[in-house]
Amino acid sequence: MQYLVLSLIGVVMIILLLIIIGRLQKKEVKEQDIEAIIQRLKDSFSTLSLDALSKNTAEFLKLANETLAVQTKAGEKELEGKKKLIDQTLEAMKKEMENVQKLVGEFEKDREKKFGELSTQLKSAAEQTGKLQETTNQLRMALASPKTRGKWGERMAEDVLRLAGFVEGINYEKQKALESTATRPDYTFLLPQGLKLNMDVKFPLDNYASYLEAENDTEKEKYKSQFLRDVKGRIKEVTTRDYINPEEHTVDYVIAFIPNEQVYAFIQESDSTILDEALKNKVILCSPITLYAILAIIRQAVDNFNLEKTAAQILSLLGAFNKQYKLFAESLEKMGRRIDEAQKEFVHLTSTRRNQLERPLRQIEDIRKQRGIPITSPKPKAISKK
């Protein structure tokens, strides 16, 4: 509306200006009149402008207040909605934070548990490592002295024998000299039918110990070659010591005991032809595990032989029992026949013979009754007194 009023005022002033200009052109108006007209126009314009401005200002303020109220109300509603949305978001964030806190707590508990298990496992690993180190040190000490090596090999062999259930003097003999030679095997296993199997537990381990202690590859390779050469030499030595002797009733093989699984595996990995060469020379290289397997086979063979031998004795005794049982059956049959004859004779006595004996007695009884003879009991004899 204020724009319309201002437009009208502008139109009126333009018309007045045109009139004034027209009069000036005609020179009908004086200069004082012109100034008066201009002054009146200014006053009129000021009055109209002031009125229009006051009216427009009031209307503008009213419209502004109404618009501001509407905008304020809409802003309050929007602010309330945003507040609710923020509250909902904060509540969701609070729940999420609680879940995160709970998850962190569970993770912390699980971490403590896992850390405890890890600590236990590390402690156990450290203990096992320490035991392994101790065992390694003991092994090095055992390998350092030939005498100690021999005792250690015998101890390992006896542990395997005990585990397999072998008893000295029954299943094996220890360091018993052979009758035909001066050879003395470390162990002699007693097999069925008087057969024997000898075993030697002494084994060259000096170069192997040096191999373990070598600090560079060159030294390791040198001691490795020397150790393998010692093994081959030991195989030949075993074959020349009369451990295989038909006069002593031995089998065609001899056992060379290697008292350590690691050494046995090292020989196989380094030169697999050594085992084949040993078998060609009738020598069986055994570690503790393979020795246990061989002893189990020997034990089973002995048990089967004893069972077969016992079964033969049982069959022999069963034959003797069968013979005696036949004689017993024949005698029992004869007695049965005699009992049958005695029974028949008894029946004959209690029937025919008895009837024949009772017939005269019945006739006598009939005569007594016919004659009326009373039955009198015999009087007892008087006892004389002296």
C-alpha positions, 0 to 999 in steps of 0.5 A: 500500500505504501508503494501505491501512495508513493506512486501517486505522490510521484505522479502529482509532483510530476504533473505540477512540475509539468504545469510549472514548466509550461508556465515558465515557457509562457512567462506567465508566472513570476519568479516569486510565484514560482518559488512559492509554488515550489515551496508549496509543493515541498510542503505538500510533498513533505506532508504527504510523505510524512502521512504516508510514512507514518501510516506505512510505518504503523502498517509495516510495524504491524505487519512485521510484528505479525510476521515476526510472531508467525516466524517466532511461533514456527521457529518455536515449533521447529525448535521444539521438533529439533529439541525432541530430535536432539533428545532422541539422538542424545538418548540413542547416543547414550544407549550406544555409549552404554553398549560401547562401555559394556562391550569395552568392559567385556573386552577388558575381561576377555583381554585379562583372561586371554592375557592370563592364559597367554601368561600361563602358556608362556610360563609353561613354554619357558618351563618346557624350554628350560627342561629341554635345555637341561635335557640337552645339557645332560645329553652333552654331558653324557656324550662327552665320556665313552664310559658314561655313554655306555651306561646311558645306552644301557639305561635307555635299553633297560627302560625300553625292556622294562616297558616291553615287559621283559624280565632278566633271566627269563626273556633276556640275559645281560653281558653273558659271554658266548661259550664258543668265543670270548665275545660278550654281547650287551644283551641276549634275547631268548627266542623259542626253540633255543634261538638267541638274538644279540644286541650291542648298545655301544655307539660312536657319538663323539663327532655327533657331539662336536657337530652339535657344538660347531659354530659354523657350517664348515665345521658342522659339515666336517663333523657330520662326515666324520660321524657318518663314517664312524657309523659305517665303521660301527656296522662293520665292527658289529659284524666281526664280533661273532654276534651272529654265530650258528654254534650259539644258536643265534639268528642271522641278525644282530641289533645295534642300539642307538640310544637317542631318537634325534641321532637315529633321525639325523642318520636317516636324514643325512644318509639314507643308504646307511640303513640299507647297508646295515641290513645287507650286513645283517645289522638292524639299527634301532632307536628306542621306539623301533627297539620297542617294536622289535621287542613287542614282536619277539614277545608275541612270537614267544607267547605264540610258541609257548601257547602252541607248545602248551596246546600240544601238551594239552592235546597229549593229555587229552589223548591219555584221558580219552584212553582212560575214559574208554576203559572206564566206560567199558568197566561201567558197562560191564557193571551195568550188565551185572546189575541188570542180572542181579536185578533180574535174579532179585525179581525172580527170588521175590516173585517165583521163589517166594511164591514157591516157599509160601505155598507149603506155609499156606497149606500148613496154616489151612490145616491148623485152622481146620483142626482148631489148633491155637497159636501158642507163643513159646515160654521164656526159659527160667534163669537158674540162680546159683 
